[in-house]
Amino acid sequence: MKLKKVSGSRKINIKKQLNILTQLAKIDGNYDQTEKSYIREFGKKFNISRSELEEIERNPEYLSEIKAFTRDEKVELLYNAIYLAKVDKRILPNEIVFCQEIASKLGFKRSVIDAILPLVSRQPLELVNYAAIRRKISPFF
């Protein structure tokens, strides 16, 4: 895994994503090891320290202000949320509702989740075709 250098505002937005992903992972009352591993790998990829990750896990903030995310960050967050919902091989209705809330906060129609759900697979993040996802979700923005 290649670590990425991140600017101050990008790091803040990565931490916001991690907060949201942690909330999603805990929504069913079972913070599964596969979910925790995915969240930690994502944070590690962007040089978020273990202590920062542990603090987020202990005290995730509710859906903070994410409308200011760049278009790419919005796509990334939607993708990661759906991936996380799928990572434990079962998608619960409350996870879909939470993903729809995220989409709405990002400025998308809630129905965007149904549109991109089939595009999210268990491939490594480096292989994700974000351009195809951006094309698919543009009518929902």
N, C-alpha and C positions, 0 to 999 in steps of 0.2 A: 504494500500500500504506500502510495506516494503522499507525503505530507504537503499541504498547500499553504503558502504564505497568505495571510489574510490581513486586510486593512482594518482599521478600527471599526468603521461602520459595518463592514462585512462580518467581522467577528461578533458584533452585537446582534446582527441578524441571524447568524449561525446559532448563537445562544438562545435566541427567541425560538428558532426552529426546534432546538433540543428541548426547550421547555414544553412546547406544544406536542412534540412526539412523546415525551415522557407522560404528559397528561393522557394522551391517547392510549399508550401502553398500559396505563393503570386504570383505565375507564371500566374495565370488566372486573376489577378487584384482584386480578392476577397478573403481577408484573413478571411475566414469563422470561426465562433466561435468554431465549432467542431474541425477544424484543429488547432486552437490556443490552445484549451483545451488539445488535444492530445500531442502537442509539450510541453506544460507546465507540463503535468503529467510525460512525459518522462524525462524532465530535473529535476523535483522534485524528481523523483525516484533515481536519481544519485546525489542528494544533490547540484544541481545547484541553486544558490540563485535567488530570484525573480528579483533583480536588474540586475544580469547577463543575465537572460532570456529576460528582457525588453530591454537591450542593444543589444542583438542578434536580437530581433524583429525589433528594429529601424534601425540597420545597419548590416544586414546579409552579410557575406563575400562570394564572389563567390567561387565555388567549390575549396576549398583549397586543399593542398596536403593530399590525403587520401590513397595513394598507400601503405603507411607504416602501415596501419591498420592491426591488426591481422586477421587471417581468420575468426574468430568468429565475430569480429567487422564489417568485410565486409558483412557477412551474415546478421548481425543485421541491418546494414544501409540499405541494399537492402530491407529487410523485412519492416522496418519502412517507407521507401520511398513509397513502394507500398501500405502499409496500409494507409498512409496519403493520397495518391491519391484516395483511395477508401472511406475514412472516411465520405466524404460529399455526398456519394451515387452517384457520377458521376465521371467518369474518362475521362478527356479531352485529346485529342491527344498531346498537348504540355506537359502535365504531363508525358505521356508515353515517349516522346522524352527526357525529363529531366531525368527520371529514367534510360533510356538507356545511357545517358551521364554519370550518376553516375556509372553505371555498367562498362562502358568503363574505367573510371578513376580508378576504383578498380582493373582493370586487367581482367575483364570478357568480353566475347563477348556480344554485345548489345542484342542478342536474348535471353539471360538469363531471361530478364524481362517477355517475353511471357511464358517461361517455369515455372516460379514460381508464376505468377499472380494468377492462380487458387488455390495455396496453402495458400494465404494470406486471412485470414478471420477476422471477428470482435471479435475474442476471446481475453480475457485479455492476456497481454504479458507474464505473468507467465506460461501460458498454451501452448505457442508456441513450436512446436516440431522443434527446430533448427536442430537437427540431420537429420531429414527427408529432410529439406530444403537443408542442406549441401550436402546430397547424390544427390538430384535432380540437383543441380547447378554444381557439380564437373566436368561434361563434358564441361561446358562453360568457365572454368577457364584456 
